[in-house]
Amino acid sequence: MRVTPTPNHDQRTSGIPSTGNLPWGSHFCQFYRTKKDLLDVLVPYFRAGLENNESCVWVTPKLLRIEDAENALEKAAPGYRTCAAMGQMEIVPVDRWLARGGKTGKAFLSRLDKAIAGGFDGLRLACDAAPDGTGGKNLIPYWIDAVRGNNVIAAFAYPKGAFDALGLMEVIKNHRFALVRNAGRWEVIESSEARTVKDELKRSEEKFKSLFSNMSEGFAYHRIVLDARGRPSDYIFLEVNDAFERLVGLKRKDVIGKRVTAALPGMEKDRARWIAKYGKVASTGKPIQFESFSETLDRWYTVSAFSPHKGYFAVTFSDITKRKRAEETSRRSLRRFEILADTAGELLRTHEPQKVVESICGRVMNQIGCHVFFNFLADEKTGKLHLNAFEGIPEEEARRIEWLEYGVAVCGCVGRDGRPVIAEHVPTTPDERTELVKSYGVKAYACHPLLEPGGNVIGTLSFGTRGRETFSNEELSLMKAVTDHVAMAMTRIRAEEALKASLADKDVLMRELAHRTKNNMQVIGSLLSLQAAASADRSFTTALADTQDRIRAMALVHENLYRSGNIASLNLKDYVDDLVNSLLRAHRGIDAPIRAVLDIDDLFITIDAALPCGLIINELISNSLKHAFPDRDSGTIFLSLHQVGERVELRYRDDGPGLPRSLDLSHTKTLGLKLVYNLAVRQLRGTMDVKHDPSTEFTFTFGGFNQMERT
């Protein structure tokens, strides 16, 4: 007999003409003399409950037999027997109800939980409320307060002959209203207290309605829907405020009374993120707060959810999409510059840029979501583009691409003209130059020229993706920056080769190379300074400053080599002195209150060993200068480097507070300390130890210097 609930979920049809609709939490009383009095009021009362998806319980007095109540209901509501068989309606004598714990409210609460779990809107109750033998003084059932605040409507039937006039007024005072038969008609009587409460409630509701409509946060009230196994599978919108429409983009009239999976198609795919969470709140009553992304609405929300009563939940929420996207943009930007810093360092050190390009390929693709990466380098003998690396293309096809003439494909045009070409929406573009990449399923393609300082094209780098048809400006910028780094490295290598061919003296050649490398690093440092000055993002500028320190440490190696008379190795003592003084000036100024105590042997090591050593010392000192003396006017750092047998020992500490004892340097997420660990243990094949008593001290031992010497 279930039908669609009333439009306003909180207003329920009473079935009694003289009372109209009643909100959840209402209770009233009826004074009866005869069995007919009970049937006149309670039969239409329960019929309305059965028709409006409510679970019904009728606790009958001794005056009324179960059979009489059933026959009356069946006559008024022909589907009654079916509803009773399905568990929607129960008629129980008052003595049996009390035996179940009805006087203490246990039976009532159990039945309410069962009703909500069964998918009913709530519970409709009628109960005999005869005096309990205390002389008429204790007339209110023990569990009447439980009606308030729950999805319950209750009618209490009192035998009129058990009360005098004063007793009748006492009963009426404790209910919303009373039904009394007068001259053959049922009249509604309200007590003065009830009218006062009603007026106050009306004023409170008006105030709440104003607040509800004008609050800036979205608000929505729902009923959870369970599947056959009792698991949350959906929820129904019962009420929303004006802010809901603005934050979600759906009109109130389009969601009220509807399931969320119907109002927001696709929400069933987000079941674990939303429906399951809300179902737990509605069933346990425990509130939650969380941030989550709605794929259906393509928005981020911060949500607070709570349950006013079992089976129902309410949420307040705000749209945080702008903040989340700003955070993601900042994260991608920082990652971009980490990639560029790593790429620059690797390319400046290597003599085989092709291998570095292949190693950074995965990082760049992960950052911009590319699935195809092409690297073409010019063949100087033929003047054509020659494929040196490929991914996502069968090898036999790659060999075929090598002999393509200029103008046949995008990469050939870029190599010929020296200008980048961005080809988006490749599947639908009429541009014939994209036919080659289109045949491999590429949807967006970007090709950049590798240019020498004079503008000569020495090759191209191409990026493509099969996943989407466009690139963002940020992604194109990253591609261009990586291309410039590769071109710079190739230019350096070409310069090295030219020097080797034209200079007979190896020392002169190496000194010139060190000078060029130092200058290139200084250019990169200047570019990073310009980029930092243009940004207001503190974390981003800090990352750039750290990168500049690392580049400065590497450049200082080449500067010392250039100044020295021996290009094969450099004096570690001179280099460390210069590096420490440079860092102190950069971070604290010329008159820095931070003092460095150095104890260093005269050690000569190769450039391959000096670079990682310098980077280790750079990270340790930079970390001390930034974090060890935050609230102090002065401080001291201690550094020693000694030859111990066949090994070199480096010790470092400061007189700051030190590092946490629980810090695991092999798994730290801090870029600087991670770099120290990797350089010391993996690149220099050394060991690293940290002691905390009486202060934090790093001890490194290196034994791989001899193996790193050039032949």
N, C-alpha and C positions, 0 to 999 in steps of 0.2 A: 504493500500500500504506500511505499515511499514516493513522494513527489518532490519537485524542486523546492528548496527552502524559501522562506519569505525573503523579499529583496533586501531588507535590512536584517542582517543575521542576528543582531542583538535584540530585535523586537519579535516576539513569538506570538502567534495567534492563540488566545486563551480558549476559544470555543464557546465562551460564555458571553452572550450579547451585551449584558450590562457592564462588562469589564473591558472589552476590546483587547488590544495587544498588551503584552507584558514583557519587560526586559528580563534577560537572564538574571538570576539572583533574587527574583521576586518570590514572596510567599504571602498567602492570604488565608483567611479562615472562613469556614462555613458552619453555621449553627443549624443542626437538623433535629427533627422530632421523629420522623418516620423514615422507612426504607425509601419511599418515593422521593423524599427530600434529597437523599444522597444521590439517587439515580438521575434526578432532574439536572443536577449541577455537574456531576463527575462523568457521566457518560459523554456529553458533548465536549467536555474538557479533555478526556482521553482520546476521543476521536480526532480532535485537532492535533494532538501530539503524534498519533500514528500517521496522519497525513503529512506531517512536516518533519519526518526523519528524526524523531525523538524516541529514545528508549523509555518505556512507561512501566511504573510500578504502582499498584493499587493495594494499599494495606487496609483491609476491610475491618469494620467493627463487628462485634458478635451479632448485632442486629441484622446484618446483611450476609446472606449465604453466598459462597463462591459461585454456585450455579445461577443464582439470580443476577449477579453482576455480569457473568459471561453471556447469559441470554440477552440481557439488555444491550450489551456492547455489540453482539452479533447482529441484532436487529437494527441498530443505528449505524454500524460500520460493517457491511457485509464481508469485508476482507479480514475481519478480526482474527478468525481462527488461523489463517495463514500467517499473520503477524505473530501470533502467540507461538505457533510452531517454529518460527524462525528466531524466537527469543527476543522479539521487540516488545512484547507485553507480558507482564507477570502479575497475577492476582494472588495475594497471600494474606491469610488471616492475621490479625494483629498479634495474637499470642505467639504464632510461629515467627513472625518478624522480630518480636522482642527476644525470642529465644536465640535468634541468629546474632544478637548484639545490637539490635536496632536502637535500644535506649542509649547506648554509648556512641552510636554513629558508625560502627564498624560495617554493618550491612549496607548502609547508605553510601559510604565511600567506596566500598567494593563494587557496588552496582554502578556507580558513576565511572570508575576506571574501566569496567567492562563495556559500558556504553561507548566511551571514547575509542577504545581499542576496536570495537565493532564497527566503527565508521559512522556512528550516530552523532548528531549535532550536540546532544546533551541529554539530560534526564528530566522526565516529567513525573512528579510524585504526588500521590494523595495518601494521607495517613490519618488513622483514627487517633485523636488526641484527647481521649477521656481523662478526667482527673485521676491522679495516681494514688489517691487515698490520703493525701496530706491536708485534707480540709479545704481544698480549693486554692491553697496558696501557691502551689508549684504547678502551674498550668502550662508552661512553655516546655516543649520537648528539649532534651539535652543537646540535640544536634541541629537545632534551628539556625545557629550561627554559621554552620557549614554550608548552608544554602547560599549565603552571601559570598560573592567573589567566585562562584563556580557556574558552569553551564547547567543550571538547575532551576526549575519552576516547581514550587511546592504548594499544595493545598492541604490544610489541616482541618479535619472535621471534628467539631465539638458537639456533644449532646446538649441541646439547649436546656433540658430539664435539670441538668446538674449544676446550674449556676443561678444565682440571684442577679439582680440588676447590677450591683457593684462588681460581681465576678465577671459578668459579660463585658463591662467596660475595661476591666483589667486585661482580658483576652484581646479585645480589639486594639488596645493601646500597643500591643507587642507585634502586630501584623501590619502589612501595608494597607489592608482594608478587610472588611468582613461582609459576608453575604448572609442576609437574614430575610426569611420569608415574612411578608407583611401583606395581609388581605389577599393571599393567593399569588403575590408577586415577589420576586427576589429583588431586594434593595441592597445597594452598596453603601456601607457606613464607614466613614473615615474618622479616626480620632483626631483631636486637635494636635496631638504630638505628631501624628503621621502627616497631617497637612503642613505643619511647620517644617518637618524633614523634607517633604516634597518640594516646598518653596525653596529651601536652602539647596536642595539637589539641583533644581532648575537653574538657580543662579550659578552654581558650581559648574554645571554642564555648559552654560553659556560662556563662562570664563575659559573653560577647557577647550571649547570649540574654537574660540578666538586664538588661543595659544597653538592649538593643533594646526590651524589653517595657516598661521604666520611663521611657524618655526622654519629655520633655514635648512635643517636636516630633513632628509626624507624619512617618512614613517610608513610602515605597513603592518597590518594585523592579519594573521593567517590561521587556517586550520590545517593540520597535517593530515595527509591521506596515506593509509597503510595498505600494503598488498595482502594477498591471502595468507602469507607467512608472518604477518604482523610487522613487516619492515617498511620504513618510510619510502614511498614511491612517488609522491607528488605533494603539492599543497595548494590550498584555495585562498585567493585574495578575499578578505572580508571587509577591509577598510584601508584607504590610503589617504595621505594628505596632499596638499597642493605641491609641495616640494618634490614629492614622488614623481609627479608628472614631468617636472623640469629635469630631474636627475636621471630618470629612466627613459623618458621620451614616449611614454604611453599615457593615454587619457584614462581618467578614473573610470569612465563608463565602459571602457574596453577591457578592464581587468576585474572589477568587482564581481564576485560570484564565479569566477573562472579559475580553472587549474592553471598553474604556472606553465606547464608544458603546452597548454593551448594558447595562453596569452603571449608566451615567448617561445615560439617553435625553435627547437634545437637545445632547449634547456635540459632535456633528458640526457644529452651527452655530457652535461656538466653535473651529473647527479651526485657524484662523490664530493664535489667542491661545495655544493649548495644544499641540495635536498637532504643528504645524509647528515650534514651538520645541524640543520634546522630540526630534523627529526629527533636527533639526540637531545636538543634543547627542550623540545615539546614533551618528550617522554620522561626525562630526568629532572627537569626544572632548573638545571644548572645553566646560568648565563655564560655566554662566550663573547669574545671580541677578536676580530681577525681582519686581515687585509687580503683581498682576493681579486682575481681578474675574471671578468665575465666575457667569455668568448662570444656569447650570443649578442651582447651589447657593445663589445669591443671597448670596455671601460674598466678602470680599476676603482674599487670601493673599499672604504673602511667601514666595518659593520659591527654593531652591538646588537646581540639577540638575547631575548629573555622570554620566559613562559609565564603568563599571568595565571594559567591553570592548565592542567594536563591535557595534552592533545592540541594545544594552541600555542602560538608564539608570535611575538612582535619584534620588529627590527627598527632601529634607527641607523641611518647610513649617510655617508658623504662621498662625493665623487672626488677621488684623488688622482685622476688620470694625468693631469698636468704635472703634478709632483713626480709621479712614477716615471713618466716619460723623460722628465728633466734629469732624474737620477740615472736612467738608462743612457741618456745622451752623454752625461758626464762620465759614466763608466766606460762607454765605448771610446770616448775621446782619450781617456787616460790609457786604455788598452792600445789605442792607435799609436800614441807616442812611445809607449813601451816597445811596441814592435819596431817603430822607426829607430829608437835608440839602439836596440839590439842589432837591427839590420846594419845600421851605420858602423857600429863597432866591429861586427863580423866582416863586413865588406872592406873596411879600412885595413884590417889585419891580413886578409887573405890574398893569395896570388892566383886563386882559382875562383872567380866570382860565380861561375856557373854552379859550382857545388853549393855556395852560399844561397844562391837564388833558389835552388832546389830545396834547401833546408827551411828557408823562410816561406816557401810556397804554402805549406800546410797551415802556418799561422795566419797568413794573409787570407787564405780561402776560408778559414774558420771565422775570421773577423767580418768578412763581407759576404759570406755564404756562397762563394764561387765553387763550382764543381769541375771546371775545366781551366787549365792554366797552360798557356803557350809561351815559349820563349824562343824568339828568332834572333839570331846574330848574323851580321853581314858576312858574306864570304868575300874577302878582299880580292881574291883572284878573279872571280867571275862578276862581282858586283851585285850578285843576287842574294836573297835571303836564304839562309840555311837553317834548318830546324835542329836545334841542339837539345831541346827537352820537350816532352809532351806528356799530357795526362788525359785519359779518357778517350784517346784516339788509338785505334789498332796500329801496330807498328808498320804494317805494309802501307797503310794509308799515309802515315807520317812520312815515309820515304817518298811517296808520290808528291806530297806537298812541297818537297824541297826544291823542285825545279819550276815552281810557279813563276810566271813572268809578272813584272810590276803591273798593277792595275787590274789583275784578275781577281784578287781578293783584298779584303780590308788591310791586312798586314802589308801587302805589297804596296798599296797606295801610301800608307804611313811611312814605309821605308823610302819611297820615292820622294814624297813631298815634305817629310819632316814635321808633319802636323798630326796631332792625335785625332782619332775617329771614334766617336761613341755611337754605336748602333744599337738602339733599343727597339722593342716590339719586332724582333727579327722575323718571327713566323709570318707576319703580315706585311712587312715592308717590301716595296717594289725594287729596292736597291739591289742590283745584280751582284755587287761586291760581297754581299752577305750569303750568297748561295752556298759557299763552302761550309761555313759554320752552321748554316741552317740545316744542312744535310746531316749534321751530328746532333741535332736536337737542341742547339744553343738558342736561347731566347733573348739574351742580352749580351752584348759584346763590346769591349772597350780595348782599344789598341793605342799604345803610347810609344813614341820614338825614343831611342837611346841616343842622346845628343852629346857630342863633345863641346867644350866651351866655345869653339868657333862656329858651331851650328852644324857640323858634319854628322850625318846619320851613321851610327855604327851598329844599329840593330833595332829591334822592337820588342816590347813586352806586351802580351795580350792576356786579358782576363775575360772569361765568359761564364755564364751560369745557365743551367737548364731549369732552374726552379722558378724564376720570375722574369719579367720582361723589362725591368727598369733598374737603374742604380740610383742611389741617393748621392747628393753632393758630397757628403762626408766620405762615402766609399770611393768616389772618383778622385777625391783629394788624396786618399791613402794610396791608391794605385799610382797616381802621379808622383808622390813622394818616394815610393819604393823604386819606381823607374829612375828617378833622379839619383838615388843612392847607387843603383846598379851602374848607371852611366858614369858616375863619379869614380867608382871602383875600376871600371873598365878603362877610363881615361888615365887613372893612376897607373894601371898595369901597362897600358900602351906607352906611357911616359917612361916607365921603368925599362921596358924593352928597347925604347929608342935610346935611352942613356947607355944601356948595356952594349948596344950596337955601335954607338959613337964614341964611347969613352973606354980607354984601355985600362985605366986605373980603377980597380974595383972599389978602393976606399973612397975615391972621389964620387963614384957612382952612388955608393951607399949613403954618403953624407948628403948628396943632393936629394936622394929619395927620402931620407929622414926629414930634411927640411920641407919637402913638398907635403909629406904626410902630416907634419906638425901644422903647416898652414891650412891644410884641408880640415884638420880637426878644429882649428881656431875658427874657421868659417862656419863649421857646423855649430860650434858653441855660440857664435854670434847670431846665427839663425834661431837657435833655441831661446836666446835672450830676447830677441824681437818678438817671438811667439809668446813668451811669458809676459812681456810688457803689454801685450794686446789682450790678455785674458784676466778675468776677475775671479776665476775659479782657483781658490787657494790650494786645493789638493793637486790641481793640474800644474800650477806654477812651482809647487814644491817638488813634484816629480821632475820637472824640467831642470830645476836647480841641481837636483841629485845627478841627473844625466850630465849636466855641464861639469860637475866635479869629476865624474868618471872620465869624460873626454879630456879634461885638463890633465889628469893623472897619466893618461896614455900619451898625450902630446908632449908632456915633460920628458918622457923616456926618449922620444925622438929628438927633442931639443938637446938633451945631454949627450946623445950619440953624435949629434951634429957638432957640438962644441968640443968633444973629446978628440984625441988623436987616434984612438983605437975604435974603429967602427964595429969590430966583432963583439965587443962587450962594453959594459959601462960600470963605473964605480958606484956600487949600491949606496955607500955612505953619502956621497955627494947628491945622488938622486933623492934619497929620503930626506936629507936636509932641505933641499929645494921644495919638495912636495909638502912637507910639514909647514914650512914658512908660508907657502902659497895658500894652503888651506886656512891657516890662522888669519892671514890678511883678508881672505875672501869672506870669512864668516864673522870675524870680530874686529877687523880694522888693524891699522899699523900699531897702535898702542893697546893691543889686546891684553886684557888682564889674565888670559889663559896662558900658562907657561908650559913649554914642552921640554922634558928632560930626556935626551937621547944618548944612547950608549951603543955605538955601531962600529963593528970591525970594518977594515978596508977589504971589501969583498967585490970581486969582479964577476958579473954574471951576464948571460946572453940577453938579448932583447925579448926572446920568447919566455924567459923566466922573469925578467924585470917587469913586463906588463902585468901579469897576474899578481906579482908581489905588490906593485904599486897600487893596483885596484883594491887589494886586501887592506893595505894601510889607509888608503883613501876612505874606504867604508868605515873602518874602525874610528878614525879621527873625526870624520863627519858626524858619526853617530854620537860621539862624546860631545862635540861642540853644539849639537842640536838638543840633546836630551840630558846630559850629565850635570849641567850647571844652570838649571832654569831660574833659580832664585838666588844665585850667588854672584858676587862681584869678581871672584877669582876662582881659579882651579888649576890643576896640574895633570898633565898626561905623561905617561912613562912608556918609552919604547926602546927595546934593545934587540940587536941583531948580531949573532955570534956564530962563528964556525965551531961546531962541536963534532970532532972526528970527521967522518965523511958527510955529515949532515949540517944543515943550517937551522939554527933555532931563532924564532921570532917570539918575543914576549911583549904583551901590551896590556896596560891598565890605566885607569884614571881614578881620581879620588872622589868621584860622584857616588850616588847610591847603589849603582850596580844593576845587574839584570835579575829577573825573578829566577829562583832556583828551579822552578818547574819547567823552564823554557827548554825545548828540545830543538837544537839548532839544525839537526838533520831534517826536521819536518816543519820548520818555521815558515809562516806565510809572509814575513817581512822581506821585501825584495833585497834590501841591503845585506842582512844577515844570511839570506839564502845564497846571495852572490859570493859572500865570504866563504861559506862552507863549500860551495861547488868549486871555486878557484883553488882552495887549499887542498881539498881531499881528492877531487877528481882530476883537475888539470895539472897541479903540481905534484900529484901522487904523494901527498904528505899526510900528516895527522893533525888533528885539532883537539885541544882540551880546554875546558873552562873550569876554573876554580872560583869559589865564592867566599873563602875565608882568607884574610879578614875583609877583602874586597874582591870584586870580579876581576879576574885576570885571564886573558887568552894566551895560550901557548901553542905555537905551530912548529912542527919540525918538517923540513923538506929534504928529500934525498934524490930528487930527479933532475937537478940542475945540469949535471954532467951529461945525462942522456938527452937533454934538450939543446945542447950546443950544436951549432951548425957545422957541417963538414965542409 
